[in-house]
Amino acid sequence: MSERGRLAQADSGEQPWRAWGPYLAERAWGTVREDYSEHGTAWDYFPHDHARSRTYRWNEDGMAGLCDDRQRFCFGLALWNGRDPILKERMFGLGGHGGNHGEDVKEYWWYQDSTPTHSSMRWRYHYPQAAFPYDELVAVNGRRTREEPEYELVDTGVFDDDRFWAVTVDYAKATPTDMCIVITVSNRGPDPAELHVLPTLWFRNTWSWGAPNRPVPVIEGSPGRLLGRHRGLGVLTLDGASGDGDARPAALLCDNETNAQRLWGRPGTSLFPKDGINDHVVSGAPTVNPAGVGTKGALHYRVRLGPGQTRQIRLRLTQSDEPPGPLDLGDGFTEVLRDRRAEADDFFAELVPSGAAAAEAAVARQAIAGLMWGKQFYHFDVRQWLAGDPAEPPPPPGRRYGRNNAWWHMNSFDVISMPDPWEYPWYAAWDLAFHVVTIARVDPGFAKAQLLLLLREWYMHPNGQIPAYEWSFSDVNPPVHAWAALRVFEIDGGRDFDFLARIMQKLLLNFTWWVNRKDVGGNNVFEGGFLGLDNVGPFDRSAALPVAGVLEQSDGTGWMAMYALNLLDISIRLALHDRTWEDMATKFFEHFAYIAEAAYRQGLWDDEDCFFYDVLRLPDGHRLPLKARSVVGLLPLAATTRLSAGTLNRLPELAARLRWLLGHQSDYADVISARRLSSDGRQQRLLSLVGQDQLLRILARMLDPQEFLSAYGLRTLSRSHLDKPFTVSLGGFDFTVGYEPAESTSGLFGGNSNWRGPVWMPVNFLLVEALREFAAFYGDDLMVEYPTGSQRKVSLTDVADDLSRRLISLFVPDSDGRRPIYGACELFQKHPDWRDLLVFPEYFHGDNGAGLGAWHQTGWTALVADLILTIHRRS
């Protein structure tokens, strides 16, 4: 069966092809969900050192992980090189206060492939043969300042002379609940070496928290086999081949229970707790159950290889009603692997246009793989978390007034696309909106379900706010859900009006929340605070202002103008299908006009500087523009759409209202009166926050290499602030923002305060889309100098295409074979074992394109795949 066929069966409910997937987190420690401290110190309350010994309450973590969509069972990989103090069961990194630039994982792994139903997947990891330098990484990063780079694993020298294990895990589904697994281990070092390989099966602990009628499942072990019994799942069987004529691997069993003796010096509930397998393998301790039963089990392989040698371990994991006979690990297994790989190749060959270069096709495929591996099972009952569990000590009293206390209604129990599986192992609302645009290219059913999920009544606040992210659900994310819904609707063929109507109903609640809560003066300019742009201004926009007043934001107002136009576009599509929606189209047309007119009337546009700025409105009525040229002033470009004469002819009430506004409210004429003939000879109108004059003047700055334009896209802060930082004096203090192309040296917004110059994929993507919208209206009649100062005039389509190519070039080898994302690291640039393994960083150095921040932020950085598909589909 083809991958398209499996997707159709999954969408129809005929076969649950999405039931098993890589939904196991890379990190569950150091998260809000596991934090039961008084003051919300998540990294300290549940540190990495506790993770091997302490049972998680809300979800599990592991390497190359697999689980079902309710995370009842988990499968992951554990390794030991014979030198480390602990098994390698999860990725190590530093918390928010441990890294000199915030939280930072200190391992190297890659998501190489995955189909949308996870019928074929590949994961890769490089594990040092020397003792992992845990203490050195902590100590050196702890000494470094914000002015210094992060100290990474490669800097310690553990990969010198290729002394590492290359470990690859391949998955292939024979049925939705029958998984063939191959672990490939290669000794890349110059000497013989031994590696302990422990494929591990366990049940998530749902029984220790005091909930009634929670029976404890059991895993029974025998050589080469783990047999799990679970009331809801039936029988789970993991069979492992012996390989190379060895004896079948030993089964090691313990319990997924906390080792209270190690952590707190008191007796626990099991003699063989969660870290029993670790202690037995590493130190020979009698900490695995001699009876061969438990709730966590591993098959123990000892692999000894000479230099350059490779060995494969075959495993099969199945679900059944009764214990099966020996599972096929031979010819049938080989056939499943071969067929799923061929079907994956066919799927991506059909997806990626033939005009794309091989390197670009590889980028698109690995970007999508990262998105697929970035799905996680996410469980968080906030009411229960605030109150505590019956079998556990009550939480400190202060928790009921602390983090997320207003979100008591939220009860998450879903598979959700995460921003980054380690550094951000929790969903973020505006990140997710960007994720689904690329996900829709391969799995529109899942993309639509994700958008609808955050608008359901157990996620969206009763007041209409969409939850932001678990560190603070009440933070304000940019309102991009409607934009994403339109993009997904179009990518899916523009036929699913039921989806569009469902999402529109909930977005009406959220739009009303914005109008009621984020327009303090009722004047149609908006605040919002954070809005995803952490540290782009001179002070923290989410905190209390340094003086009395209201910060009226150009990006907040631009986002809301864009939101109104998105809802107008949705209403028009629905009204063309069902006329009862025409009133909504009229409403959002007018609301956009109000916002656009107010942006100018309230002084957000600076005619002298040709730019939009935030404005601080003081109690005496004085307005102080904060003249830092940043992406805040570019985002209003995204508030742009077109109305065709054909649409207005079919929606007479909307046409009549437009004519009335033009005739009776001349203040709104500038934002709705531009009209011209389209390429097909039909009249169209442009609705935009900027007219042609403002557009050209903003673009002169945006496309200037001395300001926003870099070789790799658009910077978030003008490079002009390198020599001329912007400073404002308020309340007796000076607040300054200057251009920094990489990690910020300011701790203004916490550990990861990184919006003072780097290139970010999501805002670049929105601005590229805006340019295409302007190009569709103006055509080749409007030419701009590109780059500014070059004396070269091109169309807006040419600008959008070139910006897309600059962003794509971050990932593909240049003429010297170097990928900009890997900067000056020669290992990643030149070594054949590393150079073609791609990561998708959170953001990029504003001058040289080096990847920065979280290295697995495939969520929104995977938009590069959409850019590749778009630019080659057009050519």
Secondary structure, DSSP 8 states (H G I E B T S, - for coil): --HHHHHHHHHHTSS-TTSEES-SBS--TTSSTT---SS--HHHHS-HHHHTTS--SS--B-EEEEEETT-SEEEEEEEE-SSSSS-B-S--EE-TTTSTTS-EE---EEEEEE-TT-SEEEEEEEEESS---HHHHHHHHHH--TTS----GGGGTTTGGG-EEEEEEEEEEEETTEEEEEEEEEE-SSS-EEEEEEEEEEE---SSS--TT----EEEEETTEEEEEETTTEEEEEEE---TT----EEEEE-SS--HHHHHSS--S-SS-TTHHHHHHHH--S-S-TT-EESEEEEEEEEEE-TT-EEEEEEEEEEESS--SS---SHHHHHHHHHHHHHHHHHHHHHS-TTS-HHHHHHHHHHHHHHHHTEEEEEEEHHHHHH--TTS----GGGGGSTTGGGTT-EEEEEEE-SBTTTB-S-BHHHHHHHHHHHHHH-HHHHHHHHHHTTSTTTS-TTS----BTTBTTS-----HHHHHHHHHHHTTS--HHHHHHHHHHHHHHHHHHHHHS-TTSSS-B--S-TT-TTSSSS-TTS--SSSSEEEBHHHHHHHHHHHHHHHHHHHHHHHH-GGGHHHHHHHHHHHHHHHHHHHHTT-EETTTTEE-EEEE-TTS-EEEE---BGGGTGGGG-EEEEEHHHHHH-HHHHHHHHHHHHH-GGGHHHH--EEE-TTS-EEEEEESS-HHHHHHHHHHHT-TTTTEETTEEBSB-GGGTTS-EEEEETTEEEEE---SSS-S--TTSS----SS-B-HHHHHHHHHHHHHHHHHHGGG-EEESSTTS--EEEHHHHHHHHHHHHHTTTS--TTS--GGGTT-HHHHH-TTTTT---B-SEE-TTT--EES-TB-HHHHTHHHHHHHHHHHH-
